[in-house]
Amino acid sequence: MKIMQFNAGGSVLHGILEGSALIPLEGAHPSEHALFTDFRLDRKRSYKLEEVAILPPVRPSKVIAVGINYRDHAEEFGHEIPSEPVTFMKPSTSVIGPGGEIVYPPSAGQVDYEAEIAAVVRKEAKDISEENAPDFILGYTCLNDVTARDLQRKDGQWTRAKSFDTFCPIGPCIETDIDPGNLCIVSRLNGETRQSSNTKHFIFPMFKLFSFISKIMTLLPGDIVTTGTPSGVGAMVPGDVVEIEVEGIGTLRNVVVAGRGV
């Protein structure tokens, strides 16, 4: 099923997408940091997609990301193939949803798109085995790991370059019924395909990454674990439209706008 968060007449709700209608949920959901196991469909109500504002599917306490997880991307940037996952974090304040504006900061000289598939944590996870990882994952969503590339090179580490407000678009939904091990992933800039790959080319598969990260930090319901990007990353400028599409999930679409001073 596809779980979406949306604003309907000032009320923020989660719902299940059925065709072009959203059926709201009653009960716990990740934005409350509760177990996403106790909910009911409220079939007395439904909303058409065009009648609501689609929001990020979750509001994570943190986004844990992985760099250099496709061989072709490692080769693109001249990196050696890592022996362990290379991890970093993006703050919750970087998260925006479908249709949200990616703000090009005045301190950045080059802002890049990066297409990724991300896992959404279902319940608190600590020291989880690779075999048990699926039980702790609610589902998967599209993610754009927006990066100020020039600042990444300048700093020699990734925190500033990855952490600006609006630098983590996610959505449009959480898909609960797909296998993350063999999915096509694409990015498009102004309608032109820039990245095209498949998750079968991961260096570290999804469940291995999830287990590795859970042995570093406790993952909370609604947290995001994202997985790295394939080759083909490139620059965006104000006015550009960027789309991230993952097979079985959908398309995440955002526009780039100039920040003050740009």
Stockholm file with secondary structure:
# STOCKHOLM 1.0

chainA/1-262         MKIMQFNAGGSVLHGILEGSALIPLEGAHPSEHALFTDFRLDRKRSYKLEEVAILPPVRPSKVIAVGINYRDHAEEFGHEIPSEPVTFMKPSTSVIGPGGEIVYPPSAGQVDYEAEIAAVVRKEAKDISEENAPDFILGYTCLNDVTARDLQRKDGQWTRAKSFDTFCPIGPCIETDIDPGNLCIVSRLNGETRQSSNTKHFIFPMFKLFSFISKIMTLLPGDIVTTGTPSGVGAMVPGDVVEIEVEGIGTLRNVVVAGRGV
#=GR chainA/1-262 SS CEEEEEEETTEEEEEEEETTEEEEEEECCGGGTSCTTCEEECTTCCEEGGGSEEECSCCCSCEEEEESCBHHHHHHTTCCCCSSCEEEEECGGGEECTTCEEEECTTCSCEEECEEEEEEECSCBSSCCTTTGGGGEEEEEEEECCEEHHHHHHHSSSHHHHHSTTCEEEEEEEECSCCTTSCEEEEEETTEEEEEEEGGGBSSCHHHHHHHHHTTSCBCTTCEEECCCCSCCEEECTTCEEEEEETTTEEEEEEEEECTTC
#=GC SS_cons         CEEEEEEETTEEEEEEEETTEEEEEEECCGGGTSCTTCEEECTTCCEEGGGSEEECSCCCSCEEEEESCBHHHHHHTTCCCCSSCEEEEECGGGEECTTCEEEECTTCSCEEECEEEEEEECSCBSSCCTTTGGGGEEEEEEEECCEEHHHHHHHSSSHHHHHSTTCEEEEEEEECSCCTTSCEEEEEETTEEEEEEEGGGBSSCHHHHHHHHHTTSCBCTTCEEECCCCSCCEEECTTCEEEEEETTTEEEEEEEEECTTC
//
